[in-house]
Amino acid sequence: MNFEPLLSKLFSRGVTSFDHDFPDFFGYRYATEMGPEKVIEVIREAGLRGRGGAGFPTAVKWDYCRKASGSPKYLVCNADESEPGTFKDVQIMMYDPHALFEGIGIAAYAIGARQAYIYVRGEFDLPARIMELRIPKAHISMQQVQIFIHRGAGAYICGEETALLDSIEGRRGEPRLKPPYPAECGLWGKPTVINNVETLTSVSKIFRFGLDNWKAKGTPKLYCISGDIINSRVFEAPLGIKLRDIVYNYGGGPLPGRKVQAVFPGGSSTAPLRDDELDIPMDFKMPDGKPGIIGSAGTIVVDDSRCMVDVARNIMRFYAHESCGKCTPCRDGNALVHDALNDILEGRDAGYAMEYIERMIPRIFTDCFCPLAKGAMNALGAIFTKWRADFESHVFGSGCGRKRIG
Ligand SMILES: Cc1cc2nc3c(=O)[nH]c(=O)nc-3n(C[C@H](O)[C@H](O)[C@H](O)COP(=O)(O)O)c2cc1C
């Protein structure tokens, strides 16, 4: 099939920083004249932190990998983007792929890698094709790095960086024990940097438009907003904007006649907040130094028409389905908690189900192997505590009577 007409249409609608017919890779040329150490210094000075969810300082990871002794080194771009509520990376792949390629070229240069993999979520067929068509032009301007597209098969766990490496190596994607960290022992046992699509695209922006521009824009960041909201969208704004601003200004607020009931700030793995708790910054750290709420910046709004027990069940269905099965607390725990939520909603021994969930949340959280089930328990734990009345109405009364997804 000829995708070119469709691609031209897509590009003509997108906001791009590159001319897609004549990509100049100016940022890459600028960076490679500086020397790798200076490139890492610029990224450190920019204060860039990973946009995949963990918020790890990018320069620290690059520096560690650069100094690691193994060879060859690899750069891997995490384009799995499977966290519910997050759909920013796919926009970059579709509308601004050259910015991503440029970031990959700069990162590979900084760490001393000559091969880079873009691990694309299995469902992202069109973005993968768009990139496949554009890579040859990138290779002409950035001859020191070879970029490969590797398609996943649609598994949330393969977004976890070490499971992703297993998947590229042809194995079933399961998280690895850390340490050793990938920067020291990653793809095929070699030093590897794994960075998110937006992180690498930010690198391109820093070198293309300059550090001053980056700082003047307040460390620009992509945010997603979706759910029971007027405007579902992706937008760019400074890091640290208020969550209330995202919901009420960028998202346009709840649908007519409805109120905001719960907001998952940074994807379904983050603890939901009530409407009166939204005046906090979307950042990697809170003003008091506690961990921030930004996650993968995929804000999901739930309005007051919905049953929060049903919301919890829906979330747990996802995590139970996506567990890779490597560890028991996640494989069996998530599924059993999902069944217990079903019991509450269907009035089957609901009192026991409540007790069971209460006991399981801290156990799964502390005993699971990787952050997948921790994320599930973050969300479930907050719903269970803050929307207790919803649970009790199902256990002790005739239910909350609100909408269910089923
Ligand atoms: C279950 C799970 C799923 C993840 N999914 C993604 C993902 O889809 N995309 C992503 O960039 N990072 C994802 N991560 C985070 C990665 O493990 C890793 O921290 C990230 O790719 C590092 O890149 P960064 O430093 O640029 O953020 C996930 C982590 C976990 C535990």
The ligand as an SDF file (V2000), in Angstrom:
LIG
                    3D

 31 33  0  0  0  0  0  0  0  0999 V2000
    5.4000   -1.6070   33.7800 C   0  0  0  0  0  0  0  0  0  0  0  0
    6.1920   -0.4670   33.2000 C   0  0  0  0  0  0  0  0  0  0  0  0
    5.8580    0.0480   31.9730 C   0  0  0  0  0  0  0  0  0  0  0  0
    6.6090    1.0910   31.4290 C   0  0  0  0  0  0  0  0  0  0  0  0
    6.2480    1.5900   30.2060 N   0  0  0  0  0  0  0  0  0  0  0  0
    6.9890    2.5670   29.6440 C   0  0  0  0  0  0  0  0  0  0  0  0
    6.6690    3.0500   28.3450 C   0  0  0  0  0  0  0  0  0  0  0  0
    5.7050    2.6130   27.7100 O   0  0  0  0  0  0  0  0  0  0  0  0
    7.4540    4.0280   27.8220 N   0  0  0  0  0  0  0  0  0  0  0  0
    8.5360    4.5500   28.5020 C   0  0  0  0  0  0  0  0  0  0  0  0
    9.2350    5.3940   27.9960 O   0  0  0  0  0  0  0  0  0  0  0  0
    8.8510    4.1030   29.7360 N   0  0  0  0  0  0  0  0  0  0  0  0
    8.1190    3.1320   30.3180 C   0  0  0  0  0  0  0  0  0  0  0  0
    8.4770    2.6520   31.5520 N   0  0  0  0  0  0  0  0  0  0  0  0
    9.6660    3.2350   32.2160 C   0  0  0  0  0  0  0  0  0  0  0  0
   10.9410    2.5370   31.7040 C   0  0  0  0  0  0  0  0  0  0  0  0
   11.1990    1.3800   32.4780 O   0  0  0  0  0  0  0  0  0  0  0  0
   12.1740    3.4550   31.7820 C   0  0  0  0  0  0  0  0  0  0  0  0
   12.2200    4.0430   33.0580 O   0  0  0  0  0  0  0  0  0  0  0  0
   12.1810    4.5510   30.7400 C   0  0  0  0  0  0  0  0  0  0  0  0
   12.0150    4.0420   29.4370 O   0  0  0  0  0  0  0  0  0  0  0  0
   13.5190    5.2770   30.7910 C   0  0  0  0  0  0  0  0  0  0  0  0
   13.5350    6.3590   29.8840 O   0  0  0  0  0  0  0  0  0  0  0  0
   13.5980    7.8640   30.4030 P   0  0  0  0  0  0  0  0  0  0  0  0
   14.7280    7.9320   31.4060 O   0  0  0  0  0  0  0  0  0  0  0  0
   13.8600    8.6620   29.1940 O   0  0  0  0  0  0  0  0  0  0  0  0
   12.2700    8.1600   31.0360 O   0  0  0  0  0  0  0  0  0  0  0  0
    7.7220    1.6340   32.1330 C   0  0  0  0  0  0  0  0  0  0  0  0
    8.0380    1.1010   33.3930 C   0  0  0  0  0  0  0  0  0  0  0  0
    7.2800    0.0790   33.9320 C   0  0  0  0  0  0  0  0  0  0  0  0
    7.6560   -0.4490   35.2800 C   0  0  0  0  0  0  0  0  0  0  0  0
  1  2  1  0
  2  3  1  0
  2 30  2  0
  3  4  2  0
  4  5  1  0
  4 28  1  0
  5  6  2  0
  6  7  1  0
  6 13  1  0
  7  8  2  0
  7  9  1  0
  9 10  1  0
 10 11  2  0
 10 12  1  0
 12 13  2  0
 13 14  1  0
 14 15  1  0
 14 28  1  0
 15 16  1  0
 16 17  1  0
 16 18  1  0
 18 19  1  0
 18 20  1  0
 20 21  1  0
 20 22  1  0
 22 23  1  0
 23 24  1  0
 24 25  2  0
 24 26  1  0
 24 27  1  0
 28 29  2  0
 29 30  1  0
 30 31  1  0
M  END
$$$$
